[in-house]
Amino acid sequence: MNKIIYIALSIILAYIFIFMLPFAWSAIFAAVPLLVLKPKNSSITGFLIGFIAPLSIYIIYPINYVLKLSNIVGNIVGLPVFIIVIIFPLMYGIIMAISAAIWSGLYDKIKK
Amino acid sequence: MAILLVLLLIFSYVSMNFNVLNPANGAYQTIGYANYTSGNFNVPGLYANVEVEMDNSGLGHIYAKNDHDLFLAQGYFMASNRLFQMEVQALAASGNLSSWIGQSGIPSDQAMRLIGLPEQATMLMNSYEKNYPNYYKDVVAFSQGVNDFINTSKVPLNFKLLGVQPFYWSPFYTLVWEEYMTWMLTTGAYDPLESALFFNTCGYANTTLIWPYYPYFTENITMVPGDGTVNGYNLTDQGISQNYLWSLNWYDQWATGINTTLLKNLTPLIKYAINNISDPLILPEPRFLENSIGSNSWIVTSNYSSSGYPMLANDPHLNLFAPSVWIPMQLSDPDFNVTGWALAGIPGILIGHTNRTAWGLTTPEGNSANEYLEILNGNNYLFDGSWQRMIVLNYTLLGKTYSIYYTNNGPLIAKYGNYGISLNWVASKPGYILIAELKLDQSQNYSDMLDALKYWSYPPQNFALVSLHSAGYITAGLYPLINETLPDGQHAQVIGSRSLLNGSMPEYQYSGYVPYKYLPQDKNPARGYMFAPNQPTVGKNYPFPFIGGFWASGGRAESINAFLKNHPGMSIENMIQLQSNVSDYWASMLNPYIINAIKGMYMNETEKTAFNYLQEWNDTAYVSSIGITIYWYTISEIYNLSINRILNIYGLGGIQEPFESTIIYILQHNQSSPWLNGNFTNLARESFSDAIGFLYSKLGSNVSSWFWGRVHMVEISSILGIPALSIGPIPFYGDDHTVSVGAVPFNIQIPEPNVTVSSSLREIAIPGNGTFLGVFPGGPSENVLSYYFSNQLPYWLDHKYYNMNKWTSEVNWTYE
């Protein structure tokens, strides 16, 4: 039960940071509550939260506008639309996964 | 653990490049600003509520209770639609673009500083505040409106893409942008340098043949009908024979104070000067005798109009940008009720109408700037026999300090050894065009408009004016005069020069300006119409000869003249018909010579088919026309094989080609001219074969598919030059000389370079019966995701119009 609360807390932090800060490295702090999980689980959970949370935000926009804007940005930077759409969630997920693993590892060491 | 930490650092660092893609507060956030919804906005500083409507054409209607609120609301409305455009333009004009885009902005910043735009804007701002505080207050209110929007923190898309933040607006930015537009439309800044280059390399006989003082065939199609007499005054009244004056060599030492041998030695310095004042962001190549920016306008008097009321049409040709430099608006309060197009960043309406008046602008092409040769010794310059100390102004860009040196004539734009070239531009002194604009916006009759234009200082513009019952023109603005002593000892006050003037001799300094009463003008002409598409404004008997008049070829003027002459009782449909006209007047004169030259030659099957199309062509440049494609590539090759080849030999490669009217003149007088390779028949045949061979190789053997629209397209470029934010390319009609213009250089390439200069708006007005039609290639918004980014484009492409006097409201806002 406690673990679910920490996961929920991590999800809430992820959304707060995504809305408040433009930086993907804010995922480092959103991953802190996941330190109670085992490093492997922490990492997987962190990635899922970090990837899905920003991805889910697209639903607040009309999909045609998301695609149009992604297409424009893609044309500017020379990347396909699909990559443009998922690259920030992917970065956020990866950073959160690594952070969660680090926090969890540190927590384990402190506990020992 | 260490590996994880390293990975974390790497990914965190790399992720910084993708902050703009944060779905919550990156670029996607601006999706929320794309659609307009009605509502109330808190706009600090208003004295009372302001009602704002967006109509179905995207035109914003602002209803305020006082002038302060009107301009504050205009600033807020403009910023909410065009903040990025306004700020990037202001930075470019103030010579500070490098602060946003880094090193690549330095050449543009240097050019703007050298021309002196930031200093002039500061001087103008101080002068407004001191001398015209009531008008200054309007600009301050406008600035507050812009800043109110900035304070809403709704950062527009382009700021996010560029990774910069908006800066607070001030009257300085409005005025520096106004100065920039003035510079863009100032003629005479480059022309004397360019014609001096041509004279230096080709000699006087060739220069007058290729670039005559008045372009061929234009003497009888001037803006002001007649011989040049204005308000009863002309050159003859001064005892000067116009034939004598226009037969003189105005490149000679008596006219410029510079020995022609010395002038020849200055060729590298002249080229250097052209480079230094060419803004590379606007003109990728140094600007030679370029003539791509023009405009159309004409007026029809009440006697010549089917409605019994005067009519006006105007379409200024400018670089097309997405978003446009224009934003359509109505401003209404107890003092103002004006509708038309404002320049983004500048309060008021520049082109438009009130309920009783309407006006439009074109560029007159006469010198309002001149270049002077300076004799230097260290930091001193020679003037009237004594050495004077130059003033030095330092400025810093990206940590590096640069200096500008000033003589009494203006900034030194090029320097080599003991010689320099300075730029004397009328805008170096305060001019109050904003007052003229706001007075026009309040005008109720023809006299009001003439009174308003007394404040119009620079750049000189042909103002087409109509009121309920009168119609006419005035070329308003400051034309500096030079008091020339002619070889026969007589004195003539002339406008501009064909070459550099000697800056060390007081006699070549400005001696005043053309009096307002004698500026080119006429009202309700007896013939029933006037027109001003950049052709000479006045005839050769004008009391202040335009020596520095570098006019357009007059092709559009010929077409307009022919149409108006043949349509007494002009109707609104005729006005639209003329504004959408795509007949090439010069082609109608030149094509018969080409056909005559090639008709006897041996042709293969493709050439025979192409020749038939050329013979049957009616000189129009529709998207579906085939004859224009064959003509254009043939004439391009004629230029390549003859004139451009010769110019290259002279080291003038890249210079603007002579007008087609010059070729026609040479053909009429000497078909064996060296400029036509000594034999026009051979030249035309070779060019036709080359052109058809090229088209065959690129477009295939089916000549019936060689549509103009396959090779001729328009592109409305993003202000950042980013293709993804641009519109087009779109198949496009017209060419350089059609009224509905689609100018491209003579090039043997498929497709032709995109058309980037065309009608930036189209206006037709009949104040007498309340008819006001308009359209422009874009929309009010700069948000590429918004419907209002390009909502008027389809109408513009199809030569359709919105009724600016009758609309349905789509969005309503209250600023409170």
Interface residues (C-beta under 8 A of the other chain):
Chain A: I18 F19 M20 L21 P22 F23 A24 W25 I28 P54 L55 I57 Y58 Y61 P62 Y65 V66 K68 L69 N71 I72 V73 G74 N75 I76 I84 I87 F88 P89 M91 Y92 I94 I95 I98 S99 A101 I102 G105 L106
Chain B: M1 L4 L5 L7 L8 F11 S12 V14 S15 M16 F18 N19 V20 L21 N22 P23 A24 N25 G26 A27 Y28 T30 I31 G32 A34 L157 L161 I722 P723 A724 L725 V784 L785
